[in-house]
């Protein structure tokens, strides 16, 4: 694959991406590899109609599944959608092409902190797709009195949700939330810190009805639990079914995850891939993607194209004052991961 020099990229994109006339139409194929139920079929048809590029979609269920397939040389994909930490892994493994997303038309609309993320601060290899957070949702109709915007409401064994609380069955999310609450580095390598986290989680465990990451929307809608540790997209779908549901942004901090559009090193149609990525940076297209996924995108102005119920829900369209509460994902050391796994194994035994 011949690399496109950075000083020629802007000219190439202005001719191929802006779609200002008939000559701007491209041709050929685009092979897209994305998460299950994370791509709007109508949006792909729109892209095909506007560009003349035919899209073929394959899906996967985890970052690791996607990585394994690419490392094995399978698929021949032009665009894949890894999460933040996986972008870091793929860049270091030499699996991605430079696309200079920061130079693409429309990138100026990318909002912080997605314009300069830790895993690709110059946006050489990736562009933003969807992002989300992990907090908790509670049913305000079933809880007496106000609920503090703190992880205290979750981790206090005698808190407002005692016996009617569901936690994620996810070692990273639960461990991180406990670390935020205690003011401990989530990537700690200290046995003492890990002991404090385990003590908090062990004390909470009798108040937890179940640990399960799946089915949280249905569980809350049916009233099986009063509160649930949840991703914000699931929180929105919960609110649609149960309007009294409230999503909380804990003040001690909460995980921020972000999925991204990247081009594998061995992509067969890299130019079409860049056309697609730049097209997805347009507010109307990003807004349509959010409507389908029920997660927020990173593009300023996309709110005008989002369903009113979605853009009006603070669980999705996060109030700006909560920006400082977000904690971007990061890859912990092997020692830290081993310590976290030991805490989780002991907790669940």
C-alpha positions in Angstrom: 0.0 0.0 0.0 1.4 3.4 -1.0 1.0 6.0 1.7 -0.6 9.3 0.8 1.6 12.1 1.9 0.1 14.4 4.4 0.6 17.5 2.3 -1.4 15.9 -0.5 -4.2 14.5 1.7 -6.2 17.7 2.0 -6.3 18.0 -1.8 -7.3 14.4 -2.2 -10.1 14.6 0.3 -11.4 17.9 -1.0 -11.9 16.3 -4.4 -13.3 13.0 -3.1 -15.1 13.7 0.1 -16.9 17.0 -0.1 -19.4 15.7 -2.6 -19.9 19.1 -4.3 -20.9 17.7 -7.7 -21.1 14.7 -10.0 -17.3 14.5 -10.4 -17.1 13.9 -6.6 -18.8 10.5 -6.8 -16.5 7.6 -6.1 -16.8 4.0 -7.0 -15.9 0.5 -5.8 -16.4 -1.2 -2.5 -16.0 -0.6 1.2 -15.8 -3.5 3.6 -16.9 -2.4 7.1 -16.4 -4.4 10.3 -18.4 -3.1 13.3 -20.0 -4.2 16.5 -23.3 -6.0 16.3 -26.3 -3.7 16.1 -24.0 -0.7 15.9 -24.5 0.3 12.2 -27.7 2.0 10.8 -28.6 0.1 7.6 -30.4 3.3 6.3 -27.3 5.3 6.9 -25.2 2.9 4.8 -27.8 3.1 2.0 -27.5 6.9 2.1 -23.8 6.7 1.9 -24.0 4.3 -1.1 -26.5 6.7 -2.9 -24.3 9.8 -2.3 -21.0 8.3 -3.1 -21.5 5.3 -5.4 -19.5 3.1 -3.1 -21.0 -0.3 -2.2 -20.7 -1.2 1.5 -20.5 -4.8 2.8 -20.9 -5.1 6.6 -19.6 -7.8 8.9 -20.1 -7.7 12.7 -18.3 -8.8 15.9 -19.1 -9.0 19.6 -15.8 -7.8 21.2 -12.6 -5.9 20.6 -10.7 -9.1 21.1 -12.7 -11.0 18.4 -12.0 -8.2 16.0 -8.3 -8.1 16.8 -7.8 -11.8 16.5 -9.4 -11.8 13.0 -7.3 -9.0 11.8 -4.1 -10.5 13.2 -5.0 -13.8 11.5 -5.2 -11.9 8.2 -8.9 -12.5 7.7 -11.6 -10.2 6.4 -9.8 -7.7 4.2 -11.7 -4.9 6.0 -11.4 -1.3 5.1 -12.9 0.3 8.2 -13.2 -1.3 11.7 -14.5 0.2 14.9 -12.2 -0.5 17.9 -12.7 1.0 21.4 -10.2 3.5 22.9 -7.8 1.0 24.5 -7.8 -1.2 21.5 -6.8 1.6 19.2 -3.7 2.0 21.4 -3.0 -1.7 21.1 -3.5 -1.7 17.3 -1.3 1.3 16.7 1.6 -0.2 18.8 1.2 -3.5 16.9 1.5 -1.7 13.5 -2.0 -2.8 12.4 -3.3 0.6 11.3 -2.8 3.1 8.6 -2.3 6.8 9.2 -5.4 8.6 8.0 -4.8 12.1 9.4 -8.4 12.5 10.5 -7.5 15.9 12.1 -7.0 17.2 8.6 -10.3 15.9 7.2 -13.2 18.4 6.4 -15.5 18.5 9.3 -13.0 17.5 12.0 -13.2 21.0 13.5 -16.6 20.0 14.8 -15.2 17.2 16.9 -15.7 18.2 20.5 -13.2 17.8 23.4 -12.0 15.4 24.8 -12.5 13.4 21.6 -10.4 15.7 19.4 -7.2 14.8 21.2 -7.8 11.5 23.0 -5.0 9.8 25.0 -4.8 6.8 22.6 -4.3 9.0 19.5 -3.7 12.6 20.5 -3.0 13.9 17.0 -5.8 11.8 15.5 -3.4 10.3 13.0 -5.0 6.8 13.1 -8.6 7.2 14.1 -11.7 9.3 14.1 -14.5 9.3 16.7 -17.7 7.2 16.2 -19.8 6.8 19.4 -18.9 7.3 23.0 -20.5 6.5 26.3 -20.2 6.4 30.0 -20.8 4.0 32.9 -22.8 5.3 35.8 -26.0 4.0 37.5 -29.7 4.3 36.9 -32.4 4.3 39.6 -36.2 4.4 39.5 -37.1 7.7 41.2 -40.7 6.5 41.7 -39.5 3.7 43.9 -36.9 5.5 46.0 -37.9 7.8 48.9 -36.0 11.0 49.1 -33.2 12.3 47.0 -30.3 10.2 45.7 -26.8 11.6 46.0 -24.9 11.9 42.8 -22.2 9.7 44.2 -21.0 6.1 44.0 -21.9 6.2 47.8 -25.5 5.4 46.7 -24.3 2.2 45.1 -21.5 1.1 47.5 -23.1 1.9 50.8 -24.4 -1.5 52.0 -27.3 0.2 53.8 -27.9 2.7 50.9 -31.2 3.5 49.2 -31.1 0.5 46.9 -30.2 -2.3 49.4 -31.4 -5.7 48.2 -32.8 -4.2 45.0 -29.5 -3.3 43.2 -28.0 -4.9 40.2 -24.3 -4.5 39.4 -22.5 -5.2 36.1 -20.9 -8.6 35.9 -17.7 -6.8 34.7 -14.5 -6.8 36.6 -13.1 -3.6 35.0 -16.3 -1.5 35.4 -17.0 -2.5 39.0 -13.3 -2.3 40.1 -12.9 1.1 38.4 -16.1 2.5 40.0 -14.9 1.4 43.4 -11.5 3.0 42.8 -13.1 6.3 41.8 -15.2 6.3 44.9 -12.2 5.6 47.1 -9.9 8.0 45.3 -7.5 5.2 44.3 -5.7 4.8 40.9 -7.7 2.3 38.9 -4.4 1.0 37.6 -2.9 0.6 41.1 -0.3 -2.1 41.6 -0.5 -1.7 45.4 -1.8 -4.7 47.4 -2.9 -2.2 50.1 -5.1 -0.3 47.6 -6.5 -3.5 46.2 -7.4 -4.6 49.7 -9.4 -1.4 50.2 -11.3 -2.0 47.0 -12.0 -5.6 47.9 -13.2 -4.5 51.4 -15.6 -2.0 49.8 -17.0 -4.5 47.3 -17.3 -7.4 49.8 -19.3 -5.1 52.2 -21.6 -4.1 49.3 -22.1 -7.7 48.1 -25.0 -8.7 50.5 -26.9 -5.6 49.2 -26.6 -6.7 45.5 -29.4 -8.7 44.1 -27.3 -9.9 41.1 -24.3 -9.2 39.0 -25.3 -9.1 35.3 -24.4 -6.7 32.5 -27.0 -8.1 30.0 -30.7 -7.4 30.2 -30.4 -4.3 32.3 -33.1 -2.4 30.3 -35.6 -5.2 30.7 -34.8 -5.7 34.3 -35.3 -2.1 35.2 -38.5 -1.8 33.0 -40.0 -4.8 34.7 -39.3 -3.4 38.2 -37.1 -6.4 39.1 -34.6 -4.0 40.6 -34.7 -0.4 41.7 -31.2 0.6 40.5 -28.7 -0.8 38.0 -25.1 0.0 37.2 -25.5 0.8 33.5 -24.0 2.2 30.3 -25.7 5.5 29.4 -27.2 4.2 26.2 -28.9 1.4 28.1 -30.1 4.1 30.6 -31.8 6.0 27.8 -33.6 2.8 26.6 -34.6 2.2 30.2 -36.1 5.7 30.5 -38.1 5.1 27.3 -39.7 2.1 29.0 -39.8 3.5 32.5 -40.0 7.4 32.4 -39.2 7.6 36.2 -35.7 6.3 35.6 -32.8 8.7 36.3 -29.2 8.2 35.2 -26.5 9.5 37.6 -23.1 10.9 36.8 -21.2 10.1 40.0 -19.2 13.1 41.2 -16.1 11.0 42.1 -15.6 10.1 38.5 -16.9 7.6 35.9 -15.5 5.6 33.0 -15.6 7.2 29.6 -15.3 4.8 26.7 -15.1 5.8 23.0 -15.4 3.7 19.8 -13.5 4.8 16.8 -13.2 4.5 13.0 -9.9 3.2 11.8 -8.3 1.8 8.6 -6.4 -1.5 8.9 -2.9 -1.5 7.4 -3.9 -4.1 4.7 -7.2 -2.4 3.7 -8.0 -3.0 0.1 -9.9 0.2 -0.4 -8.2 2.8 1.8 -9.3 5.8 -0.2 -12.9 4.7 0.1 -12.3 4.2 3.8 -11.2 7.8 4.2 -14.2 9.0 2.2 -16.5 7.0 4.6 -14.8 8.3 7.7 -14.9 11.9 6.6 -18.6 11.4 5.6 -19.4 10.2 9.1 -17.9 13.4 10.6 -20.8 15.3 9.1 -23.3 16.4 11.8 -26.3 14.9 10.0 -24.7 11.5 9.6 -23.3 11.4 13.1 -26.7 12.4 14.4 -28.4 9.6 12.5 -25.8 7.1 13.9 -26.7 8.2 17.4 -30.4 7.8 16.7 -29.7 4.1 15.8 -27.2 3.3 18.5 -28.7 5.4 21.3 -25.2 6.6 22.2 -23.8 10.1 21.8 -21.4 11.0 19.0 -18.6 13.6 19.3 -19.7 16.0 16.5 -20.9 19.5 17.4 -24.2 20.3 15.6 -25.3 16.7 15.4 -28.0 17.4 18.1 -30.1 19.1 15.4 -30.4 15.8 13.6 -31.0 13.6 16.6 -34.4 12.4 17.9 -35.7 14.9 20.4 -36.1 12.3 23.1 -32.4 11.3 22.6 -30.9 14.8 22.5 -33.1 15.9 25.4 -32.0 13.0 27.6 -29.1 14.1 29.8 -28.0 10.5 30.0 -27.0 10.8 26.3 -26.5 14.5 25.7 -24.3 15.0 28.8 -24.6 18.4 30.5 -21.3 20.2 30.0 -20.8 20.7 33.7 -20.2 16.9 34.0 -17.3 16.9 31.6 -14.8 17.0 34.5 -16.3 13.8 35.9 -15.3 11.6 33.0 -12.3 9.4 33.2 -11.0 8.2 29.8 -10.1 4.6 29.5 -6.4 3.6 29.7 -4.5 0.4 29.5 -3.2 -0.8 32.9 0.1 -2.7 33.4 0.0 -6.5 33.5 0.7 -6.3 37.3 -2.3 -4.0 37.8 -4.6 -6.2 35.6 -3.5 -9.3 37.6 -4.3 -7.6 40.9 -7.7 -6.5 39.6 -8.5 -10.0 38.5 -7.5 -11.4 41.9 -9.9 -9.0 43.6 -12.7 -9.9 41.3 -12.2 -13.7 41.5 -12.2 -13.5 45.3 -15.3 -11.3 45.3 -17.2 -13.7 43.1 -16.1 -16.9 44.9 
